[in-house]
Amino acid sequence: MSTTAAGGARAADSTPDSTNGHGHRHLGLALFVIATAQLMVVLDASIVNIAIPSIQTALDFTPTNLTWVINAYTLAFGGLLLLGGRAGDLFGRRRVFVIGVLLFTVASLLCGLAWSEASLISFRVLQGAGAAIAAPTALALITTTFPEGPPRNRAFAVYAAMSGAGAAVGLIAGGLLTDLLDWRWVFFVNVPIGLLIAWAAPRVLGESSPKTGRIDFAGAITGTVGLTVLVYGITRAGNPATGWGDSITLLCFAAALVLLAVFLLIESRHGQPIMPLRLFAERNRSASYLVMLIVGAALFSMFYFISLFVQGILQYSPVRAGLAFLPFTAGIVIGAGFASQLAPRQPPRVIAGVGLALSTVGLFLYTRLDAGSSYVSDLLIPMLIISIGMGLAFVSFTLTAVSGVAEHESGIASGLLNTMQQIGGSLGLAVLATIAASTTTTRFPQADAVGAQQQAFARQTPGVEAPDPALLGQAADALTHGYATAFGVGAAMMLASLILTLVLINAPKQAPVDTPQVHVG
């Protein structure tokens, strides 16, 4: 799941371009195109989470490699997000938006046609790159297409609503498509939508004037590859056949260290860096980025493990699993609403601190999960606590991240917050999935094989026999113990983020700018 927080009209340059055609564009159709594109990108993360168990069975994913179905997308999305926004500024936002949508659409088709672990992971990287190009330009196109005032404010409100609805729509759609058709349709569904958007965009959206400047390709490549190698090293370390002392694992960590060091060197010397290091000079802002990195690490794993738990242990159908997550979306909206009301009266440290404390408690409650847990008492209540807490925290960190930033850099500042959350999610999922897999294997080495057998049998896969009940019970106990252990580490991460927030952030009370956008996708 992803969370983007952007401060309304400050998320992009609010100065209209001379070529935007405000006077003659079909604003209703333009808003429909932009909002639909945003919905498609946001929806993709949650819709795939529900299909994870089916994908594992169909393509015979190993437990450690399964995380790459999520991480391949989020690493490419987070690593290239700022590059996509910069490309839109330089080459025209509408043109780059269409390119991003088409890349996302083609990659979605290829994902649906995937025949192996490697093919799906590769195509998910392309899909993440397409999303990274389309998402920031979609937001910027609102300022290009809509005149300042009520029309633009309404457009931002609809955009934010689509962002929030994306998670809920994805959860339900993912369940329905996986249950009634096949997991491949969670990707195929993007194809007609993407083609329609690419066709309509040049006809209803205004274009921005190209600007002079350079794109920091070297920074984008070294940063993204460095993070990818680091995540690969972590997942490889969690594989019993390799482990932490494996020579290739150690080589991955060394290569990641070198690449990330080179990335920082490039950013410090580049005239127009993809990640301006000066944004980290202000303590409140840099603390917000650090905390969001840790929060993302803890939060992404929750959706991943709960999806596996409700479908693998509780034997929920994909549709029922999707519905089981809907309270989280409602809680995010409630928490964000409270945060917006409290922002003018309480400093961000207080609001975010309460939110992170709630989320820490909620994740800790998940450590009590066992094979006999029920949805209402053991899943629903912690889910609501976590979601309300996250709604409070996300809005607070958004306001802190853009506070005091020059108008022309507010989009980069808020975009960098999202990048940190995406990267943190990838790193955290790799670490926590490794911990869960190691714990499970220690408790019952055959757990994953028996669990996969049950998944295949439950979906009536031809040639798969019913698993032995005794082995099934041991496998369920071991898998749940692994998930609960990972949740314990996630709770510790969330507690660390709470402590850092209380110690490092001291920004004054702030009023929200327009409508803060918070979405879980």
N, C-alpha and C positions, 0 to 999 in steps of 0.2 A: 504494500500500500504506500501511496505517496501522499504527501501533504504539501500543498503550495500555499503560501500566504503572501499576498501582495497588497499593497496599500492603494487600492482604488486607482484614481487617475494618476497617481504618482508612480505607477509601475512602468510608465513609458513617458517619453517626451510628449508633453501636452501641447506643444506648438504645432498647429496644423501646417501641412506642407502645401505648397502652392498648387500642386497637381492632384490634390486629393478629391476634388469634385464634390465638396459638401453640398453644393446647391442642386445637384441633379442625380445623386445616387438614390437607389431604392433602399432606404435605410432599414425597412422591415426585413427584406430579403438578405441584406448585408448582415444584419444581426443574426439571422437564422443560420447563415453559412458559418460565421465565426463561432457561435455558440455550439453548433453541431460538431465542428472540428474539435473544440475543447472537450466536449462530451466524449467523443471518440477516443481521444488521447487519455483522458482521465479514467474512462471506463475500462481501458485495456488491462490495467494492473489488477483491479478487483475481479474482473471476469475470468482472468487466468488463474487466480488463486483458488477459485472454486473447482477448476478443472485439473488441479495438480494431481490428485490421486489417480484420476483416469489417465492422465498423460504418463504417469509413472508406470502403470500397468501396461499401457499400449506400446510404449517405446522401451520398456525394460530399463528404466533409469535406476541407477544405484542411489541409495539414500544421500550420499555426499554430492553426487552430480545433480540431483534433483533441484537443489537450490539455484543452479545456474539458469533454470527456466525463468526465475525471477531476477537473479543478479545480472544476467546478460543484458536484460532490458534496462534495469535501473542504472547500471554503470554507464552504459552508452548515453542514456537520457541525462543523468546528472553530470557526466563528464563533458558532454557537448552542448549543454543547455545554453551557457553564456556565449558559446561560439555561434549558435543559431541566432540568438538575438543580435549579435554583432554583424552577422552576414546580412540580416534584414535591413539594418541601418545603412550598410554600404551599397547593397545591390538592389534595394527596393523591397519593401516588406511584403507586398502582394506576390511578387515573383518568387521570393524565397519561401513564402507560405505555401504556395502551390507545389513547389519542389518537395518540401517537407511532407506534405499530405500524400503526394504520389509515391514517395519513397516508403512511407508508412504503409500505404495500401499494397504496394508490391510485396513488401516484407511480410505483411499479414497473410497474403495469398501463399507465399512460400512456407510460412509457419504452418498453415493448415495442411500443406502437402508434405510436411517433414516425415522422414522415414527412419530417423535414428536420433540418438542423443545429440551427436555432433551437428547434424543438420538443423535441428530445432534451435539449439543454442546459437548457432551462427546467424540464423534468420532473425532471432530475437535481438541480436546486436543491431542488425539493420533496422529493425522496427524501432528500437530505442533511439537510434540516430535520426530517423524520420520524425519521431515525436519531439526530439530536442530542437529540430529546425522549425517545426510547425507551431509548437506551444508558445514560445516567446513572441513570435511574429503575430500570432492570433490576437494576443493581448494588445500589442502595439497597433494593430490595424484598427482598433476601436478609436484611437486618437486620430488616425489618418482619415477615417471614414465619417465619424460622427462629429458634428459641430459642438463646441464647448457649451456647457449648460445642461438643461434637463435632458436633451437627447443622449448626450454622452453619459450622464449619470445613470439613466435608465439602462443604457447598454452595459455599463459596468455591473449593474445589479443583476441583469439577466445572465451575464457571463459568470458572475459569482454563484448564482443559483445553479447553473449548469455544472459548475465545478463541484458543488456540494452534492448534486443529484447523481453525479457520475458513479460514485461508489455504490449507492443503492441500486441504480439501474444495472451496473455491472454484476453485482451479486446475484440479482434475480435472473438477469439474462444469462449469466454463466451457468446457473443451475438448470434453467429451462433448456438451453441449447445442448448442454452435456447430457441431460437426462433423456430428452426427447429425440435428439439427433445423434450427435457425437461430439467429443471434445474438440475436434478440428473446426467445428463451426464457431467456436469462440474467436477464432481468427478469421474465418471466411466472412463473418458478418461485417467486418470492416471494409471489405472490398467494394460493395455497391455504394456504401456511404462515402468512402474516400473518393471514388470516381465522381460522384455527384458533386461533392465539395470542390474538387479540382476543376470541374466543368463550369460551375457557377461562379467561382471566385473572381475570374477576370471580368465577368459581366456585371457584378454588383459591388465590388470592393474598390475603394480608391487606392491609388499607388502613391508611395512616398518618393520624394526626390532622392536619388542616389547621392551618397556623400563620399568624400575622399578619405582615404585612410587605409590601414593595413589590417589583415586578419592574422591573429596570433595562432597560426596552424601548429607551430612547434610546441607551444605551450599546451594546446588542446591535446595533441597526440601524446606527448610525454606524460602529462597528467593522467589521462585516461588509461593509457597502457600500463603505467606504473601502478595504478589502483587495481587494474584487472589482474596483473601478475601477483599483487599482494593477496587478493581474494583467492586466486588459484592456489597460492602457496598455503593459505589457511585451510582450504577444503582438502588439499592433498595431505596435509598434516593429519587431518581427521580420518583418513582412510587407513584401516588396520594394515593393509598390504604395504603401505609406504611409511607413514608416521612422521613425527617431527624431526627425526634424525636422518631422514632420507636425503641423499645428496641433491636431488632435483628440487626437493622442498626447500632446502637451505639456499640453493642457487636462486630460487624464485624470490625469497626474502631479500637476498643481497641485490638482485636486479631491481626489485621494487624500491629499495632504499636509494639506489643510484638514480633511477628514473625520476623519483619524486624530488630528490635533491636538485637534479638538472632542471626540473619544472620550476622550482622556486627561483633558481638562478635566472632562468629565462624571464620569469614574471618580473623580477627585480630590474631587468635591463631593457625590456621591450617598451617601446614608446606607447603602445596601445595594448596592454596585456589583457588576456581573457579574464584574469582574476587580479584586479588592481590591489596590490598589497597594502596600499595606503588606506583601504577601507578597514584594515585590521588595526590601524593605529589608535582608534577610539576604543576605550576599554569596554563599554557597554555593548558596542556592536560586535567586537571580536568575541566577547563572552557569549553573546547570543548565537553566533555561528558555532562555537564549540559545544554549547549545550544542545543545539539542534542536531549536531552530529551524533551525540550520545543518545538523544531521544529517538532519533531515527533508527539507531542500532537496536534499541529495545523494542520499538513499536512494530517494525516490519516483521520481526519473528513471531509476534503474537498472532497475526493473521495466518501466517504460514503454518504454525503448529496447531492452532485451533482448527484450521481447515482439515489438516490430517487427522486430528483427534475425532472430530464429529463424524467424518466419513469413514475412517478406518476403525475406530474403537466403538463409537456409538452407532455405526452403520447407518448414518443419515444418507438419504439420497442427495444428489447435487442440488436439487431445488430446495430441499429442506435445509441444507447447509447454507445456501445463499440467504434464505429467510432468517436463519439463526444469527447472521451478522448485522441485520438491519438495525437493531437497537444501537449499535455503535455509531451509525450515521446520525441517528436522532440525537444521541448524546453529544456528538461533536457540534451540531447546530445549537443545542441548548447552551453548551459551555461557551461557544463563540459569542452567542447573544449576551450572556452575562458579562463576558470580558469587555465587549463593546460598551456596555452600560457603565461598567466600573472604571474603565480607562481614565475618564476625566477626574475621578475621585480618589483613585489609589495608584501608587507607582507600579510599574510593570513587575518589579521584584516580588511584590505582595501577591498580585494576581497570578503570575506564573508559578510562584512558590506554592500557592494553594493547589494549583492544577497539577504540578509535578508530585506533590505529596499524595494527592488522590490517586494518581497513576501508579505511584510506587506501591501503595496499598493494594490496588487492583491486581497488579502483576504478582505481588506476593501471595494473594489469595489463590492464584492459579497454581502455586506450588503444592496445593492440597489435592490436585487432580489424581484420580486413580481410575482403574478400569470400570469401577462401579459408579462413577460420578454421573450426576444428572444435569440437564441443561439449565433449568431454572435456578437451582440453588448453587451450582458450582461454576457455571459459565456466564449466565445472564447478569447477575449482580456485579461481579468484577468487571464485566464488559462495560456496563453503564458507568461505573466509577471511573474507569480508565478513560472512556470517551469524553465525559464531561471535563475531566482534568485536562485532557489534550486540547479541547476547545478553548479552555481558559489560557493555556500556555501558548498555543500557536498564535493567537491574536497578539498577545503581549510581546512575543519575540519579533513579530513582524513590525510592530510599532517601534521597538527598540532598534531593529536593524536599519530602518530608514530614517530614524530621528537624526537630524543635523546633517543629513547628506544633501549635497547640491542637487538641484532639480534634475539636471541631466544625468546624474549617476544613481537616482533612486531606483530605476529599473534594475541596474546591476546589483545594487545592494540587496533588494528583495529577491532577485533571482539567485544570488549567491546563497541566501538562506535556504532556498529550495534545493540548490545543488548540494549543500552540506547535508541536508536531510536525506537526500537520495543516496549519497555516498555512504553516510552513516548506516543507512538501512542495508546496503550491500555488504559492508564490512561486518555489521552486527549479525546479519543472517548467516554469513559464512562461519563466524565464530560460534554462534549458538547452535547452529545445525551440527557443527563438528562436535560440540560438547554433548548434544543430545544423542548423536550416533554412537559416540564412544561409551556413554553411560549405558545405552541400550545393549550394545554388544557385550559389555562387561557382565551385565545381568543375565542376558540370554542371547548367545551368539546367533541363533537361527531366527530371531524375532522378525527381522525385515523380510526374510524369505517367506515365513508363515503369513505375515501381514499382507504381502503382495499376493500370495495364494488366495487369501480370503477376499481381497479386493476383486481379483479376477473371477472368483466363484460367485461373489455377490452380483457381479455384472453379467453373469451367465456367459462368460467367455468359453467358446467351444474347447473341449478337451481338458478343462481344469476341474479336478475333483475337489470335493469339500475337504477342508483341512481337518486334521485330527483335533477334537474338542480340547483335549488336554494341552496339546501344543499351542492351540489358539489362545487359551487362557494365559499361558506363560508369555506368549508373544505380546498380548494386550497389556499385561502387567509391565513388561520390560519397555515397550514403546512409550507407555504413559509415564513411566518413571523417567525416561529420557526427556520427554517434553517438560515435565515438572521441574527437572533439574535446570533446563534451559531457561524456564520462566524465573527461577530463582536468581540466575545470573542477570537476566533482564531487569529484575527488580533492583538488584544492586546497581546496575547501570543507571536506572532512573533515579535512585537515591543519590548517586554521585552527581547527576545533573541538577538535582535540587540543591545540594550543598554548594555547587559552583554558582548557581543562580543567586543564592543568598549572600555569598561572599563577594562575587565579582560585579554584579549588576546593581547600579545605584541611580538609574535614570529617573527623572522626575515624572510626575503624572503627565499623561498625554492624551489628547483627544484623537479618536480615529480619524483618518483621512478618507473621506467618502465612505465607501462600504468595504471594510476589510474582507478580503477573499480567503476563505479557508475551505479546502476540499481534501477529501481522503480518496485516493484512487489507487 
